[in-house]
Amino acid sequence: MTVSDALSALDLVIHDARVVASNPTRYEGSAERQQRLHQQDRRHLVRLLAVRDLIAGQGA
C-alpha cells in the first residue's frame, strides 16, 4: 500500500466520522449522554485528521 492509497482510505473513514459527528442527537438516552457521546465522536474525528496530516507529511 502506498501513502496515497493510505490517505485515500483514511479520507473515506474521515468522511464517515464527519457524518457521525455532525449528528449529536443520533444516540438514544438523556441529553447528557448524547452530549458525552457526541464529544467523543468529535475527539475521534480530530485524531483521525491528525493522523491524516501526519501521513501526508511523511509522504511529502
Secondary structure as the mmCIF struct_conf table of DSSP 4:
data_model
#
loop_
_struct_conf.conf_type_id
_struct_conf.id
_struct_conf.beg_label_comp_id
_struct_conf.beg_label_asym_id
_struct_conf.beg_label_seq_id
_struct_conf.end_label_comp_id
_struct_conf.end_label_asym_id
_struct_conf.end_label_seq_id
HELX_RH_AL_P HELX_RH_AL_P1 VAL A 3 ALA A 21
TURN_TY1_P TURN_TY1_P1 SER A 22 SER A 22
TURN_TY1_P TURN_TY1_P2 PRO A 24 THR A 25
BEND BEND1 TYR A 27 TYR A 27
BEND BEND2 GLY A 29 GLY A 29
HELX_RH_AL_P HELX_RH_AL_P2 ALA A 31 GLY A 59
#
